[in-house]
Amino acid sequence: MPAGESSEWREILSRSLLENDWPEEFNSVVNKLSSGVSLSREDGHFLFNSKDLDTIGRIANLVKFARFDNSAFFNVNVHINQTNICTLACKFCAFRRGRRAADAYAMDIAEYIADLRNYANHVDEVHSVGGLHPDWDIVHYEALFSRVKKEFPNIHIKALTAVEIKHISKLSNISIRSTLERLYAAGLGSLPGGGAEILDDEVRAIICRGKESSSEYLEIHQTAHELGIPTNCTMLFGTVETIDQRLTHLIRLRELQGLTGGFQCFVPYPFLPDDSRLPSAQLASGTEVLRMIAISRIMLDNIPHIKAYRMNIGDEIAELALQFGADDIDGTVQKESIMHLAGSKTPLDHDKERLAKIVIDSGSKPVQRNTTYTSFEEYILPKAPASRHLRMAAGD
């Protein structure tokens, strides 16, 4: 089963859809899905504008069940954000600091290794993204990744957003392809896909002027896929974008996936407003988060996994999202800075048992995976210790 999904999921979905009754206004969407036809932009507008979120969630959940039955995936990982010093100043970012800021930091390689060592015995992935440090070129990251793999050969390195790759390439005066080739050779395993924001340059000019363009984001990921480096892809919604711009984003990702097949997972997450500089943001409600996840599942028919990123949306919404088409809730995380500085209140100390309980409470089966969705093991909750009945002391 590639990516953990059934090879016959389209046939399973078609049967499931035909076995159910649907409101008449959903006939076009249901007929396309049952025939294996990708939804159009117009279909997307219908789903975003429909007041019947329950039906949208039902359809998305059927797609999820067809692909993965009732499995919901997680992994055992730690996030290490290596620096908050950044040459950019994106309006939505609460993490970035200038070099002279009192709370600016940059972990040298020894500090990074020491930090990772605290978690190395019980994680199999380190997720590292950070600011665009003005001095860290390809040599720095080659040294970092090589050292990680030397010290912790069984830990997968999922690191660097597209704009970080672009920054390293420019600073090192080498091509994007050469940058990725050298990082891959040094130990980079996959790209997390962050920084997509909205793949529309009008939006990007407002919220993240100076970052890579939407085309550059896609080109960098296409190059990674061509080199055999798997990636995720993301969306930051609830800033200043329109529904049509969200749909452009989804369609552009779907089109690239049709060419490369290199996207493993799509991760939509809402803008968190605290301590940032984007007062014009629309802000997404809990129901809008669920709608976005459900529509992603329905429209992105060639990207296997949809993640309910609990670091951003919280455990409660993540649990609901597993009933609205999501099949993944990320991992144990242990520590994280970017989302929490932006306002996330999600606990960071989840172990596998607590993650599994979230999954089980959603009606799903917890399955531990590796980063690249090539290894799976159902997680069985440990049995609670048998209660001990103490004998009452005998009276005199």
Secondary structure, 3 states (H helix, E strand, C coil): CHHHCCCCHHHHHHHHHHCCCCCHHHHHHHHHHHCCCCCCHHHHHHHHHCCCHHHHHHHHHHHHHHHHCCEEEEECEEECCCECECCCCCCCCCCCECCCCCCCCECCHHHHHHHHHCCCCCCCEEEECCCCCCCCCHHHHHHHHHHHHHHCCCCEEEECCHHHHHHHHHHHCCCHHHHHHHHHHHCEEEECCCCCCCCCHHHHHHHCCCCCCHHHHHHHHHHHHHCCCCEEEEEEECCCCCHHHHHHHHHHHHHHHHHHCCEEEEEEEECCCCCCCCCCCCCCCHHHHHHHHHHHHHHCCCCCEEECCHHHHHHHHHHHHCCCCCCEEEECCCCCCHHHHHCCCCCCCCCHHHHHHHHHHCCCEEEEECCCCCCEEECCCCCCCCCCCCCCCCCC
